[in-house]
Amino acid sequence: MKDIYVGHFSYVLGDLEQTVEQTVEQNRTVIKEPEKFRSAGFDKHHICSLSTTAYDLAVAAVNPIAKHLHQVGAIIYSTALPVNANIGTTFEETKDIKDLTDFPGSHLQSDFGLNDAWVIGLDQQACTGMIGSFKLAAALLRDTPQWSQILCVTADRFPQGSLYEQSYSLISDGASAFIISTEPIPGGFRYVEHHAITNGGMANTNDDATIGNFFPNTIDCITMNVKRAGLELKDINWMVVQNINVNAWKIVCSPSLLDYDITRVFHPSLPMMGHMISGDCIVNTQMLIESGKIKPGEYVLLYMVGYGLTWQSVILQYCG
């Protein structure tokens, strides 16, 4: 099977930074005690100003890596919120459904001159969409030998007036991007294996039920991903995870559950941005590279969970 490589990670956050105290004061959360957010690891988050769109975020995330785009066969454009999968604004006036199909992926293709790229929208995997992009892109590259690269992008901003708290996590608007390629990428990774679980019976659930299902399905998703990769959990050098309550990962990694070294669970962006919808794993992976802690040959497992409910993880091997 042809090796697939991943790299050139990039991200951008909403242009307005706020402390938990500021956002609670502005009634953007259900929780009204800032200390509860801080005890869970959240200090700040980023939201978009009124004029900043999800597509603006997508463009800003792709700009730094645009010079590395060559022979791009496809663009996978992921949105956690379906509202961000359309940038049309005039339907209420025109009643013309064309205004509901003004897709951002098509604009991205045109704006970056990726004229030969097939545009794919991925919008029913919520916060796991970027992990799903790894699997989809790897499969497409292996099935389409004339393609050299696929650009993966995710971009979301909450609609004006939204609560910036979901399942007790503080949310940031933002976007991230990476390139997946048939050729090694300097400072990047080799794609190893992916696994996903969807429980459609919980497509419309509340925060408490989401938390209750988090633990067993997280264990199942991670252990099955490791097994499918032909590895053991002890072979995973780093676990790059979703930005949620820090205590949740202590429970997951406890001897009675996953039995994994909590010091190898990496999510340093949590205090500064909270949960950036689909982008946590990309931000934290880039920070792991920049930290110099990861060494060539080491395995890293990226993990996310999202509404739907869907759990996804992917294992990569660092090439350096």
GIJOFEN-V78280 format. One record per residue. N is the residue number from 0. RES is the residue in one small letter. SS is DSSP state (@ for helix, = for strand, . for the rest). PSI is psi in degrees with one decimal (* if undefined). D_LAST is the distance of its C-alpha to the last C-alpha in whole Angstrom. Layout:
# GIJOFEN-V78280
n/res/ss/psi/d_last
N/RES/SS/PSI/D_LAST
N/RES/SS/PSI/D_LAST
This chain:
# GIJOFEN-V78280
n/res/ss/psi/d_last
0/m/./134.6/22
1/k/./133.5/19
2/d/./143.1/16
3/i/./142.5/15
4/y/=/153.7/12
5/v/=/139.5/11
6/g/=/-165.0/10
7/h/=/57.0/12
8/f/=/142.0/14
9/s/=/151.6/17
10/y/=/162.0/20
11/v/=/147.5/23
12/l/=/161.6/26
13/g/./149.5/30
14/d/./-5.7/32
15/l/=/117.2/34
16/e/=/135.1/33
17/q/=/144.6/35
18/t/=/164.7/35
19/v/@/-34.2/37
20/e/@/-42.7/40
21/q/@/-43.2/40
22/t/@/-32.5/39
23/v/@/-42.8/42
24/e/@/-31.5/44
25/q/./8.9/44
26/n/./39.2/44
27/r/./0.7/41
28/t/./160.1/41
29/v/./-44.7/43
30/i/./130.7/42
31/k/./4.3/44
32/e/./105.9/43
33/p/@/-33.2/40
34/e/@/-25.5/40
35/k/@/-39.1/39
36/f/@/-45.2/36
37/r/@/-37.4/35
38/s/@/-20.7/35
39/a/./-3.1/33
40/g/./-2.6/30
41/f/./126.6/31
42/d/./-44.3/32
43/k/=/166.4/31
44/h/=/173.0/31
45/h/=/131.8/31
46/i/=/163.5/33
47/c/./142.6/34
48/s/./165.9/37
49/l/./-35.8/40
50/s/./-8.4/39
51/t/./124.2/35
52/t/./166.6/35
53/a/@/-36.0/32
54/y/@/-36.4/31
55/d/@/-41.5/31
56/l/@/-42.5/28
57/a/@/-46.6/27
58/v/@/-43.1/27
59/a/@/-31.4/26
60/a/@/-33.9/22
61/v/@/-31.9/22
62/n/@/-47.2/23
63/p/./-19.9/20
64/i/./4.1/18
65/a/@/-33.5/21
66/k/@/-16.0/20
67/h/@/1.0/17
68/l/./116.9/20
69/h/./133.8/21
70/q/./51.5/23
71/v/=/118.7/23
72/g/=/-25.9/25
73/a/=/157.6/25
74/i/=/122.4/25
75/i/=/112.9/25
76/y/=/107.5/27
77/s/=/136.3/27
78/t/./135.2/30
79/a/./-35.1/31
80/l/./121.0/34
81/p/@/-28.4/36
82/v/@/-26.1/38
83/n/@/-1.1/34
84/a/@/7.5/34
85/n/./132.0/37
86/i/./7.1/38
87/g/./147.6/42
88/t/./4.1/44
89/t/./9.7/47
90/f/@/-40.9/48
91/e/@/-28.4/51
92/e/@/-44.1/53
93/t/@/-27.6/52
94/k/./19.6/52
95/d/./120.5/50
96/i/@/-14.1/47
97/k/@/-27.8/46
98/d/@/-10.5/45
99/l/@/-1.2/43
100/t/./33.1/41
101/d/./81.7/39
102/f/./133.4/36
103/p/@/-30.5/33
104/g/@/-37.0/31
105/s/@/-40.8/33
106/h/@/-40.4/33
107/l/@/-42.7/29
108/q/@/-46.2/30
109/s/@/-45.4/32
110/d/@/-28.7/31
111/f/./8.2/28
112/g/./29.8/30
113/l/./63.4/28
114/n/./-22.7/31
115/d/./1.7/30
116/a/./134.0/28
117/w/=/132.5/30
118/v/=/128.1/30
119/i/=/125.0/30
120/g/=/132.4/31
121/l/=/106.9/30
122/d/./20.2/32
123/q/./28.3/33
124/q/./8.9/30
125/a/@/-130.4/30
126/c/@/-4.5/28
127/t/@/2.6/26
128/g/@/-36.8/26
129/m/@/-34.5/22
130/i/@/-41.0/21
131/g/@/-31.1/24
132/s/@/-35.4/22
133/f/@/-50.8/19
134/k/@/-48.8/22
135/l/@/-44.5/24
136/a/@/-42.1/21
137/a/@/-43.7/20
138/a/@/-41.2/23
139/l/@/-41.1/25
140/l/@/-36.9/22
141/r/@/-26.6/23
142/d/@/-13.1/26
143/t/./83.6/26
144/p/./-20.7/25
145/q/./-9.8/26
146/w/./141.9/24
147/s/./-32.8/20
148/q/=/156.6/19
149/i/=/133.8/20
150/l/=/124.2/20
151/c/=/129.9/21
152/v/=/142.8/23
153/t/=/139.3/25
154/a/=/128.4/27
155/d/=/141.1/30
156/r/./142.6/33
157/f/./144.5/36
158/p/./150.8/39
159/q/./132.0/41
160/g/./-2.0/43
161/s/./154.6/41
162/l/./135.1/40
163/y/./42.1/36
164/e/=/129.0/36
165/q/=/130.7/36
166/s/./41.8/36
167/y/./14.4/36
168/s/=/144.4/33
169/l/=/131.6/33
170/i/=/145.3/31
171/s/./141.7/30
172/d/./148.2/30
173/g/=/177.1/27
174/a/=/154.9/24
175/s/=/163.8/21
176/a/=/156.4/19
177/f/=/168.0/16
178/i/=/135.1/16
179/i/=/135.9/15
180/s/=/158.5/15
181/t/./-8.1/16
182/e/./147.5/14
183/p/./144.9/10
184/i/./123.2/9
185/p/./130.8/7
186/g/./13.7/4
187/g/./-158.6/6
188/f/=/161.5/7
189/r/=/131.5/10
190/y/=/131.4/13
191/v/=/-63.0/15
192/e/=/156.7/19
193/h/=/153.5/21
194/h/=/147.6/24
195/a/=/150.5/27
196/i/=/132.7/30
197/t/=/131.0/33
198/n/./88.5/36
199/g/@/-20.1/39
200/g/@/-14.5/41
201/m/@/31.5/40
202/a/./-33.4/39
203/n/./94.8/42
204/t/./171.3/41
205/n/./174.4/42
206/d/@/-42.1/39
207/d/@/-41.4/41
208/a/@/-36.5/40
209/t/@/-45.9/37
210/i/@/-41.2/36
211/g/@/-35.0/38
212/n/@/-11.9/36
213/f/@/-47.7/33
214/f/@/-54.6/32
215/p/@/-39.0/34
216/n/@/-30.2/32
217/t/@/-46.1/28
218/i/@/-46.7/29
219/d/@/-43.8/30
220/c/@/-46.3/27
221/i/@/-47.1/24
222/t/@/-37.3/26
223/m/@/-36.9/26
224/n/@/-45.7/23
225/v/@/-43.5/22
226/k/@/-44.3/24
227/r/@/-26.4/24
228/a/./-4.4/20
229/g/./26.2/22
230/l/./174.9/20
231/e/./158.7/22
232/l/@/-33.6/22
233/k/@/-16.3/21
234/d/@/-17.5/18
235/i/=/110.5/16
236/n/=/-31.1/15
237/w/=/142.0/15
238/m/=/110.6/17
239/v/=/118.4/17
240/v/./174.4/21
241/q/./145.1/23
242/n/./92.3/25
243/i/./-175.7/28
244/n/./124.7/31
245/v/@/-29.7/29
246/n/@/-23.9/31
247/a/@/-40.6/31
248/w/@/-27.9/27
249/k/@/-38.5/29
250/i/@/-47.3/32
251/v/@/-42.2/29
252/c/./-0.7/27
253/s/./156.4/31
254/p/./-29.1/32
255/s/./-11.6/34
256/l/./-101.9/32
257/l/./-28.6/28
258/d/./59.8/28
259/y/./148.0/24
260/d/./111.0/23
261/i/@/-23.8/24
262/t/@/-10.8/22
263/r/@/4.3/19
264/v/=/121.0/20
265/f/=/114.4/18
266/h/./60.3/20
267/p/./-15.6/20
268/s/./-7.4/22
269/l/@/-52.1/25
270/p/@/-34.5/27
271/m/@/-19.5/27
272/m/@/-8.5/27
273/g/./-143.6/28
274/h/=/110.3/27
275/m/./55.5/26
276/i/./-112.3/27
277/s/./-5.0/25
278/g/./-5.1/22
279/d/@/-47.3/21
280/c/@/-32.4/18
281/i/@/-45.1/17
282/v/@/-47.8/17
283/n/@/-32.5/16
284/t/@/-43.4/13
285/q/@/-39.5/12
286/m/@/-33.7/14
287/l/@/-43.0/12
288/i/@/-48.5/9
289/e/@/-26.5/11
290/s/@/-21.7/13
291/g/./4.6/10
292/k/./-33.6/11
293/i/./139.8/9
294/k/./152.4/7
295/p/./137.4/5
296/g/./-15.3/8
297/e/./149.0/10
298/y/=/138.7/12
299/v/=/135.6/13
300/l/=/123.2/16
301/l/=/135.2/17
302/y/=/138.7/21
303/m/=/154.4/24
304/v/=/145.4/28
305/g/=/166.4/30
306/y/./152.7/34
307/g/./-34.9/35
308/l/./141.4/34
309/t/=/136.4/31
310/w/=/134.0/28
311/q/=/145.0/25
312/s/=/155.5/21
313/v/=/141.3/18
314/i/=/131.1/16
315/l/=/155.9/12
316/q/=/126.8/9
317/y/=/128.9/6
318/c/./-27.5/4
319/g/./*/0
